[in-house]
Amino acid sequence: MSSLVSNRGGIVQQTTQVSGAADPNIALENTAANGGYGSYGDNGHYMDGEPSLDLREIITTIRANLILISIIVASALALALVMTLLQTPRYTAETTLQINDQSAQIFGKQDDTMQDPVVAASDTERFLQTQVEILKSRALAERVAQKLRLVGNSKFYDAMGVRQPTQDLTRSELEDLTIRTIETARDVDLPRNTRLATVSFISTQPELAARIANTFASEFIQTNLQRRFDSSAYAREFISGQLSEARAKLERSERELNAYARQAGLIRDRDAGAPGSNQRGQLGGSVTTTSLLEVNSAANQAQAARIAAEGRWRLISSGNALNSPDVLANPAISQLLAQRASAMAELEKQRANHLEDYPLVQQLRAQVGVIDAQIQNVARSIRASVKQQYDAAVEAESSLKNQVAELKGSSLAEQDQLVQYRLLEREADTNRTVYEGLLQRYKELNAAAGISASNIAIIDPAIAPIRPSSPNLLKNMLLALVIGLGSAAALVYLRTLLDDSVKVPEDIEGKLQMPLLGVIPLVQDLDLGVAMADPKSPISEGYNSLRSALLYSTATGLPKTMLVTSSQPSEGKSTTSIAIARGIARLGRSVVLVDVDLRRPALHRAIPTLGTDNSQGVSSILTGQSTIDDALCDTDVDGLKVLTSGPIPPSPTELLGSNRMGAFIEELAERFDLVVLDSPPVLGLADAPLMSALVDGVVLVVQSDRSRRGSLKASLRRLRNMRTNILGGVLTKFDPTDMGNKYSEYYGYNYYQYTDTTAK
């Protein structure tokens, strides 16, 4: 029993072999070279199971482009430093204002025309933003310029870094220049969830900056107060005129209402007609209407009493009177019934012991008869009483209904007159309400005239700053650092995105979506044959790793037939074919290596033991000029046979695409444990795609830092169009010592020295 250990991309796989052959029962499907991290999707394409964002890849990408990143960041920092040193120091003065929704109340209740409107909680943010916009307005900037006499002030222009205006400018143009200069240097900030606004001004002179910032605050307050006073004066004048008109309308409407009431003879119920009374709006509040309501209510009550009395009379007059509730509820009836029950009980007791003519029985029977007569008399009295109540209820109902009918007629006649009365009354009430409201408003305005409080207060007045606010060296350097890093990241990303070459083993899975079978390092100092002959050389370790991956490349283990190809020439496919065949043969299996490159064959020259004789081979076998046994060649490895290409035919594609080629491969598969076909490149030729459909699996050889992803993907598409089982890719000529390669530190091919074959 022996153990084979392969190290691919930092992933260690160990396979157990018995007597030189791998156990097929522990073969894993499609897990070669990816450590079980990859899988195939429904479309047959390989999908990498690792996350798309790889922190290790990012770090190594940064290391590979560290010089470029350093140059970009250093340039950005140097540029920021130079610009900072060349800038003129500027100072920022700030004043803080508190903006309230309402003004302070001086007389307890102050007129709202003297202050800002009452702002609802949902509109507070809108109100505050409006005040900020007023602070930013051009009108306020003009007031500041006039207050400080900044228009045409040369000192102001020098402090603001503005070129001195020429004499050719008109007064309006000079004012416009001054206002624009002020607006450029002024800033207003109001943080959310606060009422404190900050007005700042920037200048090269700290005293000027503080003076202008404070002037902005004071002029803002003065503007607010002036607006309130102007609004109050206009309101008083307007309300005075409206009050005179309302008074005249009220007097005229009252006179018209009284004249119509006297003419129609209407008598009003003042309480019912007062505002807020429930009677008003129903029947107008007149005496007739009030009487009708009262009599109608009494008639309704009499009708209800009559219906109740009628029901009692019908119940007591029909059938046995003793079944009536009125009779049964009478105390006398209840007492007589109790006496009768007692006498009947005693009578039944005596009848049980004596005959009917027994004196005591006769006495008790007579007593029961007397009680029954009394009960009937009381029941008749109750019935007569119920009848009397019923008759009285009928008479009362009839009388009240007659009164209702009489009052209804009078009320209907009165309603025709009340229509016009209501119109006049409603007009008079409206005029009275308007007049009283205007009068109250006018009194409040007169009381508060000339007295107003501002809803703006200065919390922190501006003072001359000691240190300049700009240029800020630390801020500029940090900003330059961020910009430099962002620019470097964008450039590196673009450079990586545009670089479609396959350089590292991870590109096989990431860019080509194909399993990685093995990585073959670049041999620089020694001959390739010498390096492959040394079992402890890095290239031998790489091919041993490839051999181990192929043993578990399918669900059944090692495929019977295998095609080794590449997208372009000279990528190492012939060397890989030889290494695969030699490695599998050393495990004790019979292997045949076939050169099916009938255009530029190289296998007969790559194996020294074959010599240069290529008179017999694949082409002669397919044309029937020789047999397989005649063309088979021995090698220095037990179990390994070689079939060279044979003479180059005039039409290799037709020869390889014939039916004899399929039969030829099947015969080799029956005679050997493994058939390895060394084919020509895929691009530009039809040979490799044709033969890929005849084998169990295809191994694609990719040279590091040469093959373009576009050509490789085109090769993969051509192979997959033939329904080919692509086992994976082999990265050849990979230089792990190149610092431009990512993850180079994870490939430990230098564990053995090239020149030292002794294990450490």
PyMOL commands that set and color helices and strands:
alter all, ss='L'
color gray80, all
select helices_A, chain A and resi 24-26+55-64+66-86+112-114+121-135+138-148+154-159+171-185+206-264+270-273+287-317+321-323+325-328+331-351+359-448+473-498+505-510+528-533+538-551+573-586+603-606+608-610+618-622+628-631+652-656+659-671+687-692+709-721+744-746+749-751
alter helices_A, ss='H'
color red, helices_A
select strands_A, chain A and resi 2-8+11-18+21-22+38-40+46-48+91-99+186-189+196-203+456-460+516-521+561-566+591-595+633-634+640-643+674-678+697-703+726-734
alter strands_A, ss='S'
color yellow, strands_A
deselect
rebuild
show_as cartoon
